[in-house]
């Protein structure tokens, strides 16, 4: 699966991680973060509101980045993050 030119997204079917330890299997509510450009943040906020998806938190970070947090239908926490959230992004 292509996930941009700097990231790789690995998905495993539960219990099928082959030789990888079972600790790689997700269980319960998980947290996923997706990087976006700063100028896309307002469009994401609008899209979430238009689709009735509640934003649980909007956070500004020390390095200038911002994150939006919301839940998918399985209650996984999804984060949309702009540059300046982490020292490497």
N, C-alpha and C positions, 0 to 999 in steps of 0.2 A: 504494500500500500504506500503510495507516495504521500508524504506529509510535509512537503516543503523541501528546501534545499539544505536545511540545517538540522532537521529533526527526523526522528524515526518513531513511528507509532507501532508498538507491538501488541497484538491481541492474541490471547490464548483461550481456547475453549477450556472451561473448568474441568480439571482432572486430566487434561490432555497435554500438559506441558512437557511431555516426553522425558528427557533426562534432567530437566530443570526441577529443582526441589519444589515440593508442593506449596512452599511459601510464596511462590509467584502466582498462585491461583488467587483471584480476587474473591472476597467473601464479605457480604454485607454492603454497606454504602461506601462507595469509592470516591476519590477526588481526582479529576482530570483537569488539566489546564491547557488552554489553547492560546497561542500568541497571535495578536492582531496588531495592525498599525494604529497609532494614536487616533488618526482621523476617522477610523472605523467605529470608535467607541459609541458615539451618539447614535449611529445607525443600528448598532446592536441593542442599545437601550430602547429605541423605538420599536424594533422588531419584537423584542421580548414583551413589551407592553401591548402591542397589537395582537399578539398571540396569547395573551392572558397568562404569561409566565412571570411569576413573582421574582423580583430580584431580592435575594436574602441580604445582600450586603454590597455596598460600593465602597471600596477602600483606596485611599491615596497612600503611596509608599514614599519613604525617605528619598529614594533616588529619582522621584518624579513620575513613576509609573502609576497606573490605576488598574484595579481589578474589579470585575463584576462577578458575583456569585449567584447561581441559581441551581435548581434541582431538575434532573430529567425525570421521566415517568417512573423509573426504578429507584428514585431518591438518591442517585449519585450526585455529588456536588460538582458542578461544572464551573470552571473559572475561565473568564475571558480576560487576558492580561496584555497591557500595552508595554512598550519598552520602558525600562526604568523600574521594573518590579524586582528583578534580581540583579546581582552584580554582573552576571553573564548575559543578561537580556535587558 
